[in-house]
Amino acid sequence: MSGNQDSDPNKQKHIIVVPLSPRYAAGVEALERFVYQDDPETDDAMLSAAKVLSHYTVFSEGQFVALDAETDTVIGYTSCMRMDFNPAVPFCEPWTTTTDYG
Amino acid sequence: MYGVESIVHPDYQGRGVGSKLMDARFAVLKDLNLRGMVAGSAIVDYHTAAPLPVSRYVQEVVAGVRFDTNLSKQLRKGFKVHNIIADFLPGDETTLGWGVTIVWYNPDYRPATSNNLHVVHARSFDFDLRPAAAPHAG
């Protein structure tokens, strides 16, 4: 990850991490588009707002966003799902099959 | 749990945001008393070491001899490498397609027994308040 080169202390940003709520789904999609420079409509590996909401519906506890508190802008996102993983029996299929592309 | 996605805007990287997002995951995992977390890790600096065998590259990162921008930070958070994933990111020029399965074991995990009480801690919420209902006319 690259570091922020801004050395102006007056521009210190306040960042908060909070549970995802549906109103941030569009912001997450915008973040995905910017970070990956691609379109979730054509790239199945990316998360669209609809997929974000789907994750939220399935397992709301595992979805979080990082916000720039000054602008209420989504600047980070993490998503988790529950699964049954036994370390003694590792995956015997492609990762994308096991996780169904997230 | 398994990690589906974790991203940070480039303008905000290097400030510990990714670490805080990971801490949020760990907190939920402990609240729900789950065994741990598994995720796929992209070894984003492998292209700088190729044609070194990927297994050797991962061993060196784990040993602390070599730094990978992604995997090294995850190892610092307590993840362990479980196995190498071929075709994790097909066609990707930084990882050359390779990834690693990483696992974080919940140190507080308690196998379910009939006496276990499942405690879920209150967590901050983000919601829109609905307007209060108007009072009935006298």
gemmi code that builds the backbone of each chain (N, CA, C; Angstrom):
import gemmi

chains = {
    "A": [
        ("MET", (0.842, -1.189, 0.000), (0.000, 0.000, 0.000), (0.879, 1.241, 0.000)),
        ("SER", (0.468, 2.273, -0.713), (1.272, 3.492, -0.775), (0.911, 4.385, 0.395)),
        ("GLY", (1.831, 5.190, 0.856), (1.564, 6.107, 1.955), (1.035, 7.423, 1.459)),
        ("ASN", (0.347, 8.150, 2.324), (-0.191, 9.450, 1.954), (0.927, 10.466, 2.046)),
        ("GLN", (1.126, 11.261, 0.998), (2.242, 12.188, 0.951), (1.882, 13.562, 1.523)),
        ("ASP", (0.638, 13.750, 1.958), (0.208, 15.055, 2.444), (0.807, 15.285, 3.815)),
        ("SER", (1.646, 16.321, 3.969), (2.294, 16.561, 5.248), (1.651, 17.723, 5.986)),
        ("ASP", (0.564, 18.303, 5.440), (-0.079, 19.437, 6.078), (-0.938, 18.937, 7.222)),
        ("PRO", (-0.565, 19.258, 8.470), (-1.331, 18.765, 9.613), (-2.756, 19.299, 9.622)),
        ("ASN", (-2.978, 20.445, 8.952), (-4.331, 20.997, 8.913), (-5.254, 20.129, 8.085)),
        ("LYS", (-4.677, 19.188, 7.365), (-5.490, 18.331, 6.512), (-5.596, 16.930, 7.079)),
        ("GLN", (-5.295, 16.780, 8.391), (-5.468, 15.485, 9.020), (-6.944, 15.117, 8.942)),
        ("LYS", (-7.202, 13.909, 8.497), (-8.584, 13.514, 8.298), (-9.021, 12.580, 9.420)),
        ("HIS", (-10.268, 12.743, 9.807), (-10.840, 11.887, 10.828), (-11.542, 10.737, 10.141)),
        ("ILE", (-11.094, 9.531, 10.424), (-11.625, 8.346, 9.776), (-12.285, 7.478, 10.832)),
        ("ILE", (-13.481, 7.000, 10.536), (-14.183, 6.124, 11.471), (-14.565, 4.833, 10.757)),
        ("VAL", (-14.592, 3.762, 11.520), (-15.020, 2.463, 11.008), (-16.343, 2.123, 11.673)),
        ("VAL", (-17.350, 1.892, 10.871), (-18.682, 1.608, 11.394), (-19.301, 0.438, 10.636)),
        ("PRO", (-20.300, -0.209, 11.235), (-20.992, -1.261, 10.501), (-21.646, -0.688, 9.249)),
        ("LEU", (-21.658, -1.478, 8.180), (-22.281, -1.043, 6.935), (-23.774, -0.839, 7.134)),
        ("SER", (-24.289, 0.220, 6.564), (-25.732, 0.369, 6.432), (-26.033, 0.522, 4.939)),
        ("PRO", (-27.253, 0.196, 4.498), (-27.562, 0.180, 3.064), (-27.247, 1.483, 2.337)),
        ("ARG", (-27.301, 2.596, 3.046), (-27.070, 3.866, 2.352), (-25.639, 4.034, 1.872)),
        ("TYR", (-24.762, 3.164, 2.336), (-23.360, 3.256, 1.905), (-23.037, 2.329, 0.732)),
        ("ALA", (-23.994, 1.552, 0.278), (-23.730, 0.572, -0.780), (-23.221, 1.242, -2.060)),
        ("ALA", (-23.825, 2.352, -2.437), (-23.376, 3.056, -3.645), (-21.959, 3.578, -3.467)),
        ("GLY", (-21.648, 4.041, -2.258), (-20.301, 4.526, -1.979), (-19.265, 3.419, -2.068)),
        ("VAL", (-19.655, 2.218, -1.645), (-18.740, 1.084, -1.752), (-18.488, 0.754, -3.218)),
        ("GLU", (-19.545, 0.764, -4.019), (-19.361, 0.498, -5.451), (-18.448, 1.542, -6.082)),
        ("ALA", (-18.643, 2.792, -5.712), (-17.790, 3.856, -6.252), (-16.333, 3.626, -5.865)),
        ("LEU", (-16.116, 3.173, -4.636), (-14.764, 2.882, -4.179), (-14.162, 1.731, -4.982)),
        ("GLU", (-14.950, 0.689, -5.197), (-14.493, -0.462, -5.988), (-14.095, -0.002, -7.393)),
        ("ARG", (-14.899, 0.815, -8.003), (-14.611, 1.293, -9.368), (-13.297, 2.067, -9.394)),
        ("PHE", (-13.084, 2.886, -8.377), (-11.891, 3.725, -8.353), (-10.641, 2.889, -8.091)),
        ("VAL", (-10.723, 2.002, -7.111), (-9.550, 1.213, -6.738), (-9.150, 0.257, -7.862)),
        ("TYR", (-10.119, -0.402, -8.461), (-9.823, -1.415, -9.469), (-9.873, -0.875, -10.888)),
        ("GLN", (-10.297, 0.382, -11.031), (-10.337, 1.004, -12.363), (-11.062, 0.084, -13.350)),
        ("ASP", (-12.180, -0.419, -12.910), (-12.944, -1.332, -13.750), (-14.423, -1.173, -13.418)),
        ("ASP", (-15.261, -1.957, -14.083), (-16.707, -1.836, -13.968), (-17.275, -3.131, -13.400)),
        ("PRO", (-17.943, -3.085, -12.233), (-18.508, -4.314, -11.676), (-19.598, -4.920, -12.547)),
        ("GLU", (-20.123, -4.123, -13.481), (-21.132, -4.676, -14.392), (-20.517, -5.689, -15.346)),
        ("THR", (-19.209, -5.530, -15.599), (-18.544, -6.438, -16.538), (-17.524, -7.337, -15.862)),
        ("ASP", (-17.138, -7.017, -14.639), (-16.147, -7.811, -13.918), (-16.834, -8.462, -12.722)),
        ("ASP", (-17.061, -9.767, -12.827), (-17.773, -10.493, -11.773), (-17.039, -10.476, -10.440)),
        ("ALA", (-15.729, -10.269, -10.478), (-14.953, -10.298, -9.240), (-15.158, -9.036, -8.414)),
        ("MET", (-15.671, -7.995, -9.039), (-15.878, -6.734, -8.324), (-17.243, -6.721, -7.651)),
        ("LEU", (-17.369, -5.811, -6.683), (-18.621, -5.714, -5.941), (-19.431, -4.505, -6.395)),
        ("SER", (-20.612, -4.762, -6.886), (-21.541, -3.693, -7.209), (-22.346, -3.358, -5.962)),
        ("ALA", (-23.107, -2.297, -6.016), (-23.955, -1.930, -4.882), (-24.938, -3.058, -4.570)),
        ("ALA", (-25.435, -3.709, -5.601), (-26.379, -4.806, -5.399), (-25.720, -5.961, -4.649)),
        ("LYS", (-24.473, -6.268, -4.998), (-23.771, -7.348, -4.301), (-23.486, -6.961, -2.857)),
        ("VAL", (-23.131, -5.726, -2.650), (-22.886, -5.245, -1.293), (-24.147, -5.407, -0.448)),
        ("LEU", (-25.273, -5.056, -1.007), (-26.542, -5.194, -0.281), (-26.886, -6.660, -0.058)),
        ("SER", (-26.514, -7.495, -0.999), (-26.755, -8.924, -0.839), (-25.938, -9.474, 0.332)),
        ("HIS", (-24.683, -9.076, 0.405), (-23.841, -9.493, 1.535), (-24.440, -9.004, 2.848)),
        ("TYR", (-24.925, -7.787, 2.827), (-25.509, -7.195, 4.032), (-26.743, -7.980, 4.478)),
        ("THR", (-27.523, -8.422, 3.509), (-28.724, -9.195, 3.807), (-28.383, -10.558, 4.403)),
        ("VAL", (-27.338, -11.174, 3.861), (-26.960, -12.520, 4.290), (-26.263, -12.508, 5.651)),
        ("PHE", (-25.349, -11.549, 5.837), (-24.539, -11.539, 7.061), (-24.166, -10.107, 7.396)),
        ("SER", (-25.106, -9.367, 7.930), (-24.891, -7.940, 8.182), (-23.750, -7.690, 9.167)),
        ("GLU", (-23.566, -8.661, 10.113), (-22.525, -8.448, 11.136), (-21.120, -8.379, 10.560)),
        ("GLY", (-20.930, -8.941, 9.370), (-19.583, -9.014, 8.811), (-19.251, -7.931, 7.800)),
        ("GLN", (-20.050, -6.880, 7.752), (-19.827, -5.820, 6.749), (-19.505, -4.494, 7.452)),
        ("PHE", (-18.386, -3.884, 7.065), (-17.970, -2.628, 7.686), (-17.473, -1.654, 6.621)),
        ("VAL", (-17.632, -0.376, 6.900), (-17.061, 0.657, 6.046), (-16.204, 1.580, 6.889)),
        ("ALA", (-15.190, 2.133, 6.231), (-14.397, 3.203, 6.822), (-14.841, 4.490, 6.142)),
        ("LEU", (-15.125, 5.508, 6.955), (-15.652, 6.760, 6.421), (-14.706, 7.917, 6.719)),
        ("ASP", (-14.592, 8.818, 5.760), (-13.996, 10.114, 6.034), (-15.086, 10.899, 6.748)),
        ("ALA", (-14.926, 11.119, 8.050), (-15.994, 11.691, 8.857), (-16.402, 13.095, 8.406)),
        ("GLU", (-15.485, 13.806, 7.797), (-15.807, 15.172, 7.377), (-16.763, 15.194, 6.200)),
        ("THR", (-16.606, 14.223, 5.324), (-17.403, 14.222, 4.094), (-18.405, 13.077, 4.040)),
        ("ASP", (-18.372, 12.183, 5.057), (-19.239, 11.003, 5.070), (-19.038, 10.167, 3.798)),
        ("THR", (-17.808, 10.115, 3.335), (-17.469, 9.373, 2.119), (-16.861, 8.030, 2.485)),
        ("VAL", (-17.256, 7.007, 1.750), (-16.702, 5.671, 1.964), (-15.283, 5.637, 1.415)),
        ("ILE", (-14.310, 5.397, 2.289), (-12.914, 5.348, 1.859), (-12.298, 3.985, 2.139)),
        ("GLY", (-13.072, 3.092, 2.737), (-12.595, 1.737, 2.976), (-13.783, 0.824, 3.183)),
        ("TYR", (-13.549, -0.455, 2.949), (-14.661, -1.409, 3.051), (-14.094, -2.789, 3.314)),
        ("THR", (-14.793, -3.555, 4.145), (-14.428, -4.946, 4.335), (-15.695, -5.774, 4.414)),
        ("SER", (-15.637, -6.953, 3.844), (-16.797, -7.829, 3.817), (-16.364, -9.244, 4.196)),
        ("CYS", (-17.155, -9.876, 5.044), (-16.905, -11.251, 5.451), (-18.175, -12.063, 5.309)),
        ("MET", (-18.014, -13.347, 5.145), (-19.135, -14.273, 5.137), (-18.784, -15.444, 6.059)),
        ("ARG", (-19.797, -16.119, 6.507), (-19.561, -17.295, 7.332), (-19.455, -18.518, 6.443)),
        ("MET", (-18.551, -19.403, 6.806), (-18.411, -20.654, 6.077), (-17.864, -21.698, 7.034)),
        ("ASP", (-17.955, -22.938, 6.635), (-17.442, -24.034, 7.437), (-16.115, -24.459, 6.836)),
        ("PHE", (-15.022, -24.071, 7.471), (-13.693, -24.395, 6.969), (-12.971, -25.251, 7.998)),
        ("ASN", (-12.532, -26.397, 7.559), (-11.778, -27.291, 8.425), (-10.320, -27.291, 7.981)),
        ("PRO", (-9.426, -26.677, 8.754), (-8.020, -26.609, 8.328), (-7.402, -27.989, 8.071)),
        ("ALA", (-7.954, -29.013, 8.673), (-7.409, -30.361, 8.478), (-7.743, -30.897, 7.094)),
        ("VAL", (-8.758, -30.319, 6.490), (-9.169, -30.747, 5.143), (-9.199, -29.504, 4.265)),
        ("PRO", (-8.089, -29.136, 3.680), (-8.037, -27.906, 2.887), (-8.891, -27.994, 1.639)),
        ("PHE", (-9.049, -26.850, 1.016), (-9.884, -26.766, -0.162), (-9.415, -27.731, -1.247)),
        ("CYS", (-10.360, -28.430, -1.835), (-10.025, -29.356, -2.909), (-10.621, -28.873, -4.226)),
        ("GLU", (-11.003, -27.631, -4.269), (-11.607, -27.055, -5.455), (-11.047, -25.641, -5.612)),
        ("PRO", (-11.217, -25.048, -6.765), (-10.707, -23.680, -6.933), (-11.297, -22.727, -5.906)),
        ("TRP", (-10.480, -21.764, -5.487), (-10.899, -20.783, -4.492), (-12.186, -20.088, -4.912)),
        ("THR", (-12.288, -19.758, -6.203), (-13.462, -19.035, -6.669), (-14.715, -19.916, -6.592)),
        ("THR", (-14.519, -21.219, -6.716), (-15.674, -22.116, -6.582), (-16.132, -22.166, -5.131)),
        ("THR", (-15.169, -22.318, -4.230), (-15.502, -22.393, -2.813), (-16.211, -21.131, -2.344)),
        ("THR", (-15.712, -19.984, -2.773), (-16.273, -18.728, -2.291), (-17.330, -18.166, -3.223)),
        ("ASP", (-17.588, -18.877, -4.348), (-18.591, -18.413, -5.320), (-18.350, -16.963, -5.682)),
        ("TYR", (-17.070, -16.620, -5.916), (-16.667, -15.268, -6.271), (-17.118, -14.245, -5.222)),
        ("GLY", (-17.175, -14.696, -3.979), (-17.554, -13.768, -2.919), (-19.066, -13.670, -2.790)),
    ],
    "B": [
        ("MET", (-15.392, -17.529, 9.596), (-15.656, -16.480, 8.636), (-14.600, -16.529, 7.554)),
        ("TYR", (-14.981, -16.030, 6.383), (-13.933, -15.824, 5.385), (-14.021, -14.412, 4.846)),
        ("GLY", (-12.874, -13.881, 4.503), (-12.789, -12.517, 4.031), (-13.100, -12.428, 2.558)),
        ("VAL", (-14.178, -11.732, 2.223), (-14.593, -11.583, 0.833), (-13.814, -10.468, 0.153)),
        ("GLU", (-13.717, -9.352, 0.866), (-13.102, -8.166, 0.263), (-12.603, -7.241, 1.357)),
        ("SER", (-11.516, -6.553, 1.076), (-11.022, -5.529, 1.970), (-10.226, -4.541, 1.133)),
        ("ILE", (-10.720, -3.312, 1.019), (-10.044, -2.308, 0.183), (-10.029, -0.969, 0.897)),
        ("VAL", (-9.014, -0.167, 0.563), (-8.870, 1.183, 1.099), (-8.505, 2.111, -0.050)),
        ("HIS", (-9.150, 3.248, -0.094), (-8.865, 4.261, -1.115), (-7.374, 4.623, -1.056)),
        ("PRO", (-6.708, 4.696, -2.196), (-5.275, 5.001, -2.206), (-4.903, 6.267, -1.433)),
        ("ASP", (-5.765, 7.272, -1.441), (-5.459, 8.517, -0.736), (-5.459, 8.350, 0.784)),
        ("TYR", (-5.978, 7.241, 1.252), (-6.089, 7.018, 2.688), (-5.247, 5.831, 3.147)),
        ("GLN", (-4.469, 5.291, 2.248), (-3.637, 4.153, 2.624), (-2.448, 4.612, 3.460)),
        ("GLY", (-1.877, 3.669, 4.202), (-0.739, 4.000, 5.045), (-1.118, 4.654, 6.357)),
        ("ARG", (-2.391, 4.668, 6.702), (-2.848, 5.311, 7.939), (-3.453, 4.306, 8.913)),
        ("GLY", (-3.343, 3.033, 8.591), (-3.890, 2.034, 9.499), (-5.365, 1.751, 9.289)),
        ("VAL", (-5.923, 2.225, 8.191), (-7.355, 1.984, 7.945), (-7.616, 0.503, 7.719)),
        ("GLY", (-6.772, -0.125, 6.919), (-6.932, -1.556, 6.682), (-6.836, -2.345, 7.971)),
        ("SER", (-5.937, -1.951, 8.832), (-5.782, -2.616, 10.121), (-7.036, -2.467, 10.975)),
        ("LYS", (-7.636, -1.278, 10.957), (-8.858, -1.059, 11.737), (-10.021, -1.865, 11.181)),
        ("LEU", (-10.087, -1.975, 9.876), (-11.140, -2.795, 9.270), (-10.955, -4.256, 9.678)),
        ("MET", (-9.717, -4.700, 9.719), (-9.456, -6.072, 10.140), (-9.835, -6.266, 11.610)),
        ("ASP", (-9.541, -5.271, 12.440), (-9.909, -5.359, 13.858), (-11.420, -5.484, 14.023)),
        ("ALA", (-12.172, -4.801, 13.171), (-13.634, -4.901, 13.223), (-14.071, -6.328, 12.927)),
        ("ARG", (-13.411, -6.955, 11.949), (-13.716, -8.350, 11.637), (-13.433, -9.242, 12.849)),
        ("PHE", (-12.269, -9.043, 13.456), (-11.896, -9.874, 14.601), (-12.905, -9.712, 15.739)),
        ("ALA", (-13.381, -8.501, 15.950), (-14.320, -8.252, 17.038), (-15.622, -9.027, 16.820)),
        ("VAL", (-16.109, -9.017, 15.595), (-17.340, -9.757, 15.283), (-17.117, -11.251, 15.454)),
        ("LEU", (-15.996, -11.696, 14.989), (-15.661, -13.101, 15.070), (-15.657, -13.583, 16.521)),
        ("LYS", (-15.086, -12.768, 17.395), (-15.041, -13.130, 18.811), (-16.433, -13.042, 19.430)),
        ("ASP", (-17.193, -12.007, 19.044), (-18.557, -11.866, 19.570), (-19.405, -13.081, 19.236)),
        ("LEU", (-19.218, -13.613, 18.044), (-20.022, -14.748, 17.588), (-19.387, -16.081, 17.965)),
        ("ASN", (-18.242, -16.023, 18.648), (-17.545, -17.231, 19.068), (-17.289, -18.167, 17.882)),
        ("LEU", (-16.719, -17.629, 16.826), (-16.372, -18.434, 15.661), (-14.941, -18.940, 15.798)),
        ("ARG", (-14.654, -20.053, 15.144), (-13.326, -20.661, 15.285), (-12.215, -19.765, 14.758)),
        ("GLY", (-12.517, -19.035, 13.701), (-11.474, -18.185, 13.136), (-11.891, -17.620, 11.802)),
        ("MET", (-10.904, -17.163, 11.062), (-11.167, -16.550, 9.769), (-10.196, -17.115, 8.744)),
        ("VAL", (-10.712, -17.344, 7.561), (-9.863, -17.783, 6.453), (-10.014, -16.786, 5.320)),
        ("ALA", (-8.953, -16.545, 4.613), (-9.007, -15.590, 3.510), (-7.969, -15.963, 2.467)),
        ("GLY", (-8.161, -15.419, 1.281), (-7.164, -15.558, 0.235), (-6.326, -14.298, 0.203)),
        ("SER", (-5.041, -14.452, 0.222), (-4.149, -13.300, 0.231), (-3.387, -13.211, -1.085)),
        ("ALA", (-3.451, -12.054, -1.704), (-2.704, -11.829, -2.948), (-1.269, -11.441, -2.606)),
        ("ILE", (-0.317, -12.196, -3.082), (1.100, -11.874, -2.817), (1.561, -10.858, -3.876)),
        ("VAL", (1.264, -9.613, -3.598), (1.332, -8.545, -4.603), (2.745, -8.176, -5.033)),
        ("ASP", (3.732, -8.612, -4.284), (5.108, -8.268, -4.676), (5.861, -9.456, -5.260)),
        ("TYR", (5.155, -10.539, -5.510), (5.833, -11.733, -6.024), (6.490, -11.473, -7.376)),
        ("HIS", (5.921, -10.595, -8.152), (6.478, -10.343, -9.476), (7.909, -9.791, -9.392)),
        ("THR", (8.251, -9.198, -8.260), (9.606, -8.661, -8.098), (10.628, -9.756, -7.796)),
        ("ALA", (10.127, -10.935, -7.403), (11.037, -12.004, -7.016), (11.116, -13.128, -8.042)),
        ("ALA", (10.114, -13.173, -8.921), (10.108, -14.229, -9.932), (11.405, -14.175, -10.749)),
        ("PRO", (11.997, -15.326, -11.119), (11.391, -16.665, -11.161), (11.595, -17.507, -9.905)),
        ("LEU", (11.836, -16.859, -8.759), (11.907, -17.612, -7.504), (10.624, -18.418, -7.330)),
        ("PRO", (10.718, -19.713, -7.017), (9.506, -20.513, -6.822), (8.583, -19.869, -5.797)),
        ("VAL", (7.302, -19.900, -6.051), (6.348, -19.215, -5.178), (6.411, -19.781, -3.759)),
        ("SER", (6.636, -21.071, -3.636), (6.716, -21.660, -2.290), (7.892, -21.067, -1.519)),
        ("ARG", (8.988, -20.865, -2.197), (10.169, -20.280, -1.561), (9.905, -18.827, -1.187)),
        ("TYR", (9.235, -18.123, -2.084), (8.875, -16.717, -1.817), (8.026, -16.609, -0.550)),
        ("VAL", (7.004, -17.453, -0.470), (6.108, -17.406, 0.694), (6.872, -17.769, 1.965)),
        ("GLN", (7.741, -18.765, 1.875), (8.541, -19.140, 3.047), (9.380, -17.961, 3.532)),
        ("GLU", (9.955, -17.232, 2.597), (10.802, -16.110, 2.981), (9.989, -14.966, 3.579)),
        ("VAL", (8.793, -14.774, 3.081), (7.930, -13.737, 3.671), (7.543, -14.134, 5.096)),
        ("VAL", (7.175, -15.398, 5.271), (6.797, -15.882, 6.605), (7.965, -15.770, 7.575)),
        ("ALA", (9.161, -16.045, 7.076), (10.351, -15.992, 7.932), (10.783, -14.559, 8.227)),
        ("GLY", (10.183, -13.605, 7.536), (10.554, -12.209, 7.742), (11.777, -11.776, 6.953)),
        ("VAL", (12.235, -12.661, 6.099), (13.404, -12.348, 5.281), (13.034, -11.456, 4.111)),
        ("ARG", (11.808, -11.592, 3.678), (11.317, -10.824, 2.525), (10.004, -10.164, 2.912)),
        ("PHE", (9.727, -8.977, 2.340), (8.501, -8.239, 2.657), (7.556, -8.276, 1.478)),
        ("ASP", (6.319, -8.628, 1.750), (5.259, -8.517, 0.746), (4.256, -7.496, 1.270)),
        ("THR", (3.951, -6.504, 0.473), (3.096, -5.399, 0.890), (1.769, -5.853, 1.456)),
        ("ASN", (1.237, -6.959, 0.949), (-0.058, -7.449, 1.420), (0.114, -8.531, 2.485)),
        ("LEU", (0.816, -9.611, 2.141), (0.910, -10.767, 3.032), (1.631, -10.432, 4.337)),
        ("SER", (2.678, -9.665, 4.278), (3.438, -9.358, 5.504), (2.564, -8.648, 6.536)),
        ("LYS", (1.712, -7.763, 6.072), (0.838, -7.045, 7.014), (-0.195, -7.982, 7.618)),
        ("GLN", (-0.675, -8.926, 6.826), (-1.643, -9.884, 7.354), (-0.983, -10.813, 8.370)),
        ("LEU", (0.240, -11.187, 8.123), (0.951, -12.029, 9.083), (1.155, -11.276, 10.395)),
        ("ARG", (1.371, -9.990, 10.301), (1.545, -9.170, 11.519), (0.264, -9.105, 12.334)),
        ("LYS", (-0.878, -9.271, 11.663), (-2.156, -9.253, 12.364), (-2.472, -10.601, 12.999)),
        ("GLY", (-1.595, -11.580, 12.774), (-1.781, -12.873, 13.419), (-2.237, -13.988, 12.497)),
        ("PHE", (-2.361, -13.709, 11.213), (-2.736, -14.763, 10.272), (-1.564, -15.724, 10.070)),
        ("LYS", (-1.914, -16.974, 9.752), (-0.924, -18.002, 9.430), (-1.179, -18.470, 8.005)),
        ("VAL", (-0.105, -18.788, 7.300), (-0.254, -19.324, 5.951), (-0.688, -20.777, 6.030)),
        ("HIS", (-1.717, -21.119, 5.249), (-2.199, -22.501, 5.261), (-1.764, -23.249, 4.005)),
        ("ASN", (-1.962, -22.648, 2.856), (-1.546, -23.289, 1.612), (-1.464, -22.245, 0.501)),
        ("ILE", (-0.829, -22.621, -0.568), (-0.688, -21.740, -1.720), (-1.831, -22.008, -2.700)),
        ("ILE", (-2.330, -20.947, -3.303), (-3.442, -21.066, -4.242), (-2.951, -20.731, -5.655)),
        ("ALA", (-3.046, -21.689, -6.541), (-2.729, -21.421, -7.942), (-3.953, -20.793, -8.616)),
        ("ASP", (-3.706, -19.946, -9.596), (-4.806, -19.293, -10.330), (-5.732, -18.523, -9.394)),
        ("PHE", (-5.160, -17.899, -8.392), (-5.952, -17.082, -7.469), (-6.419, -15.820, -8.165)),
        ("LEU", (-5.501, -15.206, -8.905), (-5.813, -14.020, -9.695), (-5.246, -14.224, -11.103)),
        ("PRO", (-5.943, -15.003, -11.921), (-5.414, -15.308, -13.253), (-5.123, -14.056, -14.066)),
        ("GLY", (-3.932, -14.003, -14.639), (-3.571, -12.872, -15.481), (-3.070, -11.655, -14.738)),
        ("ASP", (-3.073, -11.706, -13.427), (-2.623, -10.541, -12.658), (-1.104, -10.419, -12.742)),
        ("GLU", (-0.617, -9.214, -13.045), (0.811, -9.038, -13.286), (1.620, -8.860, -12.003)),
        ("THR", (0.979, -8.521, -10.916), (1.742, -8.330, -9.676), (1.924, -9.654, -8.935)),
        ("THR", (0.894, -10.464, -8.898), (0.955, -11.747, -8.194), (1.349, -12.895, -9.114)),
        ("LEU", (1.360, -12.623, -10.409), (1.562, -13.667, -11.420), (0.536, -14.776, -11.224)),
        ("GLY", (-0.610, -14.417, -10.699), (-1.717, -15.358, -10.546), (-1.776, -16.048, -9.201)),
        ("TRP", (-0.716, -15.980, -8.417), (-0.625, -16.758, -7.176), (-1.255, -16.057, -5.978)),
        ("GLY", (-1.794, -16.859, -5.092), (-2.315, -16.374, -3.831), (-1.981, -17.359, -2.722)),
        ("VAL", (-2.368, -17.001, -1.537), (-2.081, -17.840, -0.370), (-3.338, -17.884, 0.505)),
        ("THR", (-3.693, -19.062, 0.983), (-4.760, -19.151, 1.971), (-4.177, -18.822, 3.331)),
        ("ILE", (-4.778, -17.888, 4.006), (-4.321, -17.514, 5.340), (-5.451, -17.771, 6.340)),
        ("VAL", (-5.086, -18.139, 7.553), (-6.067, -18.471, 8.585), (-5.707, -17.746, 9.874)),
        ("TRP", (-6.727, -17.176, 10.495), (-6.545, -16.552, 11.811), (-7.385, -17.341, 12.799)),
        ("TYR", (-6.788, -17.877, 13.824), (-7.476, -18.691, 14.806), (-7.889, -17.832, 15.994)),
        ("ASN", (-9.167, -17.893, 16.325), (-9.713, -17.123, 17.439), (-9.170, -17.677, 18.751)),
        ("PRO", (-8.343, -16.895, 19.458), (-7.770, -17.399, 20.719), (-8.817, -17.545, 21.819)),
        ("ASP", (-9.967, -16.890, 21.629), (-11.011, -16.925, 22.656), (-12.110, -17.935, 22.327)),
        ("TYR", (-11.920, -18.710, 21.280), (-12.963, -19.639, 20.866), (-13.244, -20.665, 21.945)),
        ("ARG", (-14.520, -20.875, 22.230), (-14.941, -21.890, 23.201), (-15.885, -22.858, 22.499)),
        ("PRO", (-15.474, -24.121, 22.367), (-16.376, -25.105, 21.745), (-17.704, -25.124, 22.454)),
        ("ALA", (-18.772, -25.262, 21.703), (-20.112, -25.212, 22.274), (-20.340, -26.358, 23.254)),
        ("THR", (-20.882, -25.997, 24.424), (-21.322, -26.991, 25.398), (-22.700, -26.578, 25.871)),
        ("SER", (-23.369, -27.441, 26.611), (-24.727, -27.124, 27.070), (-24.726, -25.973, 28.066)),
        ("ASN", (-23.561, -25.690, 28.680), (-23.493, -24.635, 29.680), (-23.050, -23.293, 29.118)),
        ("ASN", (-22.662, -23.268, 27.828), (-22.183, -22.012, 27.252), (-23.304, -20.988, 27.131)),
        ("LEU", (-23.028, -19.784, 27.525), (-23.926, -18.676, 27.261), (-23.331, -17.867, 26.134)),
        ("HIS", (-24.086, -17.641, 25.086), (-23.574, -16.901, 23.938), (-23.838, -15.425, 24.154)),
        ("VAL", (-22.777, -14.657, 24.332), (-22.923, -13.235, 24.614), (-22.581, -12.442, 23.367)),
        ("VAL", (-23.474, -11.588, 22.951), (-23.217, -10.703, 21.819), (-23.153, -9.290, 22.363)),
        ("HIS", (-22.012, -8.647, 22.200), (-21.843, -7.318, 22.757), (-22.559, -6.276, 21.907)),
        ("ALA", (-23.055, -5.246, 22.578), (-23.686, -4.149, 21.851), (-22.647, -3.477, 20.972)),
        ("ARG", (-23.064, -3.009, 19.832), (-22.136, -2.448, 18.863), (-22.687, -1.125, 18.359)),
        ("SER", (-21.847, -0.244, 17.916), (-22.327, 1.031, 17.394), (-23.211, 0.782, 16.190)),
        ("PHE", (-24.211, 1.630, 16.053), (-25.157, 1.488, 14.953), (-25.151, 2.749, 14.122)),
        ("ASP", (-25.601, 2.617, 12.922), (-25.749, 3.754, 12.027), (-27.120, 3.622, 11.397)),
        ("PHE", (-28.083, 4.433, 11.780), (-29.423, 4.292, 11.246), (-30.068, 5.669, 11.143)),
        ("ASP", (-31.122, 5.759, 10.332), (-31.874, 6.992, 10.168), (-33.076, 6.983, 11.098)),
        ("LEU", (-33.229, 8.035, 11.904), (-34.374, 8.125, 12.794), (-35.614, 8.502, 12.007)),
        ("ARG", (-36.696, 7.806, 12.270), (-37.959, 8.184, 11.649), (-38.571, 9.338, 12.440)),
        ("PRO", (-39.335, 10.205, 11.755), (-39.970, 11.303, 12.484), (-40.920, 10.745, 13.533)),
        ("ALA", (-41.011, 11.441, 14.688), (-41.925, 11.006, 15.734), (-43.359, 11.134, 15.244)),
        ("ALA", (-44.235, 10.207, 15.658), (-45.638, 10.261, 15.249), (-46.296, 11.495, 15.839)),
        ("ALA", (-47.220, 12.124, 15.054), (-47.913, 13.318, 15.538), (-48.867, 12.909, 16.655)),
        ("PRO", (-49.055, 13.741, 17.697), (-49.966, 13.407, 18.793), (-51.408, 13.407, 18.307)),
        ("HIS", (-52.247, 12.556, 18.908), (-53.650, 12.515, 18.529), (-54.332, 13.817, 18.944)),
        ("ALA", (-55.321, 14.273, 18.120), (-56.062, 15.482, 18.462), (-56.893, 15.219, 19.705)),
        ("GLY", (-56.979, 16.157, 20.607), (-57.740, 16.053, 21.844), (-59.205, 15.947, 21.527)),
    ],
}
model = gemmi.Model(1)
for chain_id, residues in chains.items():
    chain = gemmi.Chain(chain_id)
    for i, (resn, *xyz) in enumerate(residues, 1):
        res = gemmi.Residue()
        res.name, res.seqid = resn, gemmi.SeqId(i, " ")
        for name, pos in zip(("N", "CA", "C"), xyz):
            atom = gemmi.Atom()
            atom.name, atom.element = name, gemmi.Element(name[0])
            atom.pos, atom.b_iso = gemmi.Position(*pos), 0.0
            res.add_atom(atom)
        chain.add_residue(res)
    model.add_chain(chain)
structure = gemmi.Structure()
structure.add_model(model)
structure.setup_entities()
